[in-house]
Amino acid sequence: MGIKLLLANDHIEGIRYYETYRKNGGYTTAEKAFKMSPADIVEEVKKSGLRGRGGAGFPTGMKWSFLAKPEGVPRHLVCNADESEPGTFKDRYLMEFHPHLFIEGLLISSYALGSNATYVYIRGEYAWIPDILEQAIAEAKNAGWLGKNILGSGFDCEIYVHRGAGAYICGEETALIESLEGKRGNPRMKPPFPAIQGVWMRPTVVNNVETLAAVVPIIQMGGEEYAKIGVGRSTGTKLLSVCGNVNKPGVYEIDMTCSVEEFIYSDEYCGGIPKGRSLKACIPGGSSVPIVPANLLLKTAKGETRYMNYESLSDGGFATGTMMGSGGFIVLDDAQCVVRHTMTLARFYNHESCGQCSPCREGTGWMYKILKNIEYGKGKMSDIDLLWDIQRKIEGNTICPLGDAAAWPVAAAIRHFRDEFEWHVKNPEESQTRNFGLAHYADPIHVPASA
Amino acid sequence: MSEQTPNPNFKVTIDNISIEVPPGTTILNAARMIGGDVTPPAMCYYSKLKNSGGKCRTCLVEVSKGSEKDPRPMPKLMASCRTTVMDGMEVKNITSDRVLDARKGVVEFLLLNHPLDCPVCDQAGECDLQNLSYEHGSEATRYEFKRRTFEKEDIGPYISLHMNRCIMCFRCVYTADQLTERREHGILERGDHAQISTMLGKALDNDFIGNVIDVCPVGALTDKTFRFKNRVWFTKPVDAHRDCPTCSGKARLWMRGEEVFRVTARKDEWNEVEEWICNDCRFHKKETKDWVIEGPSKISRSSVIAQGHYQGNVGCNSSPVLIDKVIGKQPKYTLDIHNISDVNKPNVELSKIDGPAHSDDFGLQKK
């Protein structure tokens, strides 16, 4: 049984309401935090080794220490709750069932960063969650946790919930800032970074929901204790949202020490693949990260067991590894078609591109059209190389990471599943009636003996 | 001001050529100070428009050395128009295969849905996209799908909008924003169906809105009063001025014989407007008697299917840097216009021709 920090009180009925949350030790960490200095809190977060849970995995303490603090200029904490990555729904779970844990994290972080007005930018499609959050904020305010002079510390803080209007791109931090300011959600050119000039050109920190919620256990137990959980630079616990072909899809908290195999097959987590089918491929960190076949998912190219943490999942780089990403764990069994799956993702990125810079605006649509041809039996052999070339010319050449996010899934699919693409091209009619199946994707990989 | 301590300049090396520039200069502007072939092309950056640039990605360069203090190379290619120089920075533009490859990709993306209706486009001959694809593009497209089209939209009596040709550089949006008081021109939709439009489809009416025609790098915004009247390369640019109550009145007339076909603002060697002109000068003063003519514009062969860059007598403080000096060989162009056409010979100085350029001026013998 792994350690639970964020979802430790998950079994308690009514934990989403203030009274229950408070009775179960809620807001005691905030009490502790207000006795500390803001700099000490930042120091604890640094010690904890907490890494951003939104996908990039950047150390949170370091991000906080970059925040500019010019005299007389307000600073802001913005919570990125625009969780739109296909396959990722962990933040929704936190906000829906543990809103007070989230608010406590927001409060402590706001105090640490000196943000008197903190914003939660929430995905437009999460239509019912702003009500839950606003109710929780009102409860917290009634109990004196928000507003003026909190706990007599002289620190004022208000939390505002801002609804997005349904754009994936607004999950990119600078596009989110633009949208929060009421403008079109186009990513900004960097530099200046938000830590220097963010919302209304004021210093801003943008963090993911789970990151901010994790600040609560960090302050509660101390940064060093938190860092003892997990392995290496993957400290603490991570929420994973599992979907696809597993017996028990849902949100799980792991302490980053379990192996991928255990995570998929054990009854504590996903409970295996349903209907006696076998594992074909998996995207372990949300739609943007590279897809890997079963053999490379369970073992690294060196033949070592792969674990559910940042380092182990990215072992082997993009050639044979993948990424932890945002924790959207998508499992595909042998009845799934990787070509079709890649086409679906390409359609998503084509639809969500903001249209600001040329490679992403034009390239995403092109990739989708080619993939559509291959999927529906109209593809050519040269299309596969063309796809490879297009993704190569998008990746790294765009303003924001959406270009990379659109390129990586296509690149990985071709890299690992080229046989399946070629089969589609060579068998245009057969590919319309049946799937390529598991083929050799779960076969043990040949590990060259080390010299 | 003379008491100020001398501003420490940053030394930056672009394609093996060093120059000292004030801190805060972008790589692109530093390259423009050197001039010639080391200057990256720019489709969306416009030095006169605040916040422009960074979008088209044609000006991507490789920073092979970050600075003297931090010599690490930058991992990604950088948009030179939005990246400021650091002391000791080393930049590769045409000497980097990565840059040329990425740029070729960007040109392909820009042309993907571009209609290539150059034969009937009023911009042809002075189109930045034509120049860019001439220098960096491929001979053929790999795109096999139907090109994207838009519903035609009327944005007023003077300006014609061809959304199909638009490359989304945002220049006109910034122009409308920064030159006029009301925000009446912007982008609708997103992704590959994003389009330029006016608020609620209203006509653009502002004294200076005509300048969006000049900033447009392609034929998306063209002058209705010049529409299908003549080809750009048959008209001769002449600098002229008039006493205008609204603007500086310094303009460029595009004439054929004594007839004024078109009035535009004067542009510098980077094809950027020098001074904005008003709609009255642009659309209504189409007779020679309205203007005091100064003489033929010194534009060398910039706008008439030139090979991308000015190679003449204006703008550049130093003599242009030739590509063979930088990479030790002559560039390979997709095609050399002089091999297939007798017009626009390099030895004929266009500004020295009195009337409009005519095939006779190029010594063509009629059989």
Chai-1 contact restraints between the chains, C-beta under 6 A:
chainA,res_idxA,chainB,res_idxB,connection_type,confidence,min_distance_angstrom,max_distance_angstrom,comment,restraint_id
A,M189,B,G54,contact,1.0,0.0,6.0,A-B,restraint_1
A,M189,B,R82,contact,1.0,0.0,6.0,A-B,restraint_2
A,S353,B,G191,contact,1.0,0.0,6.0,A-B,restraint_3
A,C354,B,R190,contact,1.0,0.0,6.0,A-B,restraint_4
A,G355,B,R190,contact,1.0,0.0,6.0,A-B,restraint_5
A,G355,B,G191,contact,1.0,0.0,6.0,A-B,restraint_6
A,G355,B,A194,contact,1.0,0.0,6.0,A-B,restraint_7
A,Q356,B,K55,contact,1.0,0.0,6.0,A-B,restraint_8
A,C357,B,K55,contact,1.0,0.0,6.0,A-B,restraint_9
A,C357,B,R57,contact,1.0,0.0,6.0,A-B,restraint_10
A,S358,B,C56,contact,1.0,0.0,6.0,A-B,restraint_11
A,S358,B,R57,contact,1.0,0.0,6.0,A-B,restraint_12
A,S358,B,V106,contact,1.0,0.0,6.0,A-B,restraint_13
A,S358,B,F109,contact,1.0,0.0,6.0,A-B,restraint_14
A,S358,B,L110,contact,1.0,0.0,6.0,A-B,restraint_15
A,P359,B,R57,contact,1.0,0.0,6.0,A-B,restraint_16
A,P359,B,F109,contact,1.0,0.0,6.0,A-B,restraint_17
A,R361,B,D192,contact,1.0,0.0,6.0,A-B,restraint_18
A,E362,B,F109,contact,1.0,0.0,6.0,A-B,restraint_19
A,E362,B,L112,contact,1.0,0.0,6.0,A-B,restraint_20
A,G363,B,F109,contact,1.0,0.0,6.0,A-B,restraint_21
A,G365,B,D192,contact,1.0,0.0,6.0,A-B,restraint_22
A,K369,B,F145,contact,1.0,0.0,6.0,A-B,restraint_23
A,L386,B,R142,contact,1.0,0.0,6.0,A-B,restraint_24
A,K393,B,G105,contact,1.0,0.0,6.0,A-B,restraint_25
A,G396,B,K76,contact,1.0,0.0,6.0,A-B,restraint_26
A,N397,B,R57,contact,1.0,0.0,6.0,A-B,restraint_27
A,N397,B,A102,contact,1.0,0.0,6.0,A-B,restraint_28
